[in-house]
Amino acid sequence: MPFGCKQVVVYDKRSFKVPTQKKTRRMSLSSLYKRALVKYPVLMQSVQSGILMGTGDVIAQTLVEKRQFNQLDGMRAIRFFGIGFVIGVSACLEHLQNFDFMYVWFLLKSSKTN
């Protein structure tokens, strides 16, 4: 159906039944991530930071230290995840505080010039 066109539904007067369409909508991983990022921005950013730090540690253990997959130090990767999670939370909160301060400063400055 072209954009902006409406679907015309013709009803039978003898048996008035509203046509039903079952929409089974499967959410893709990216749409779930986007929805969670809008709903829980600080939590998602901190989890993302933790995953990146944990993955970086696993890559460092395999490529730099030349360890086999069964010789990886799992607790070290979990500690790196925790460090990234905490840093992600503090960085997001600090950014949001600075954003609020800059927004208020901009409003005050624009009100003085008017």
Buried (B, 14 or more C-beta within 10 A) or exposed (E): EEEEEEEEEEEEEEEEEEEEEEEEEEEEEEEEEEEEEEEEEBBBBBBBBBBBBBBBBBEBBBEEEEBEEEEBEEEBBEBBBEBBBEBBBEBBEEEEEEEEEEEEEEEEEEEEEE
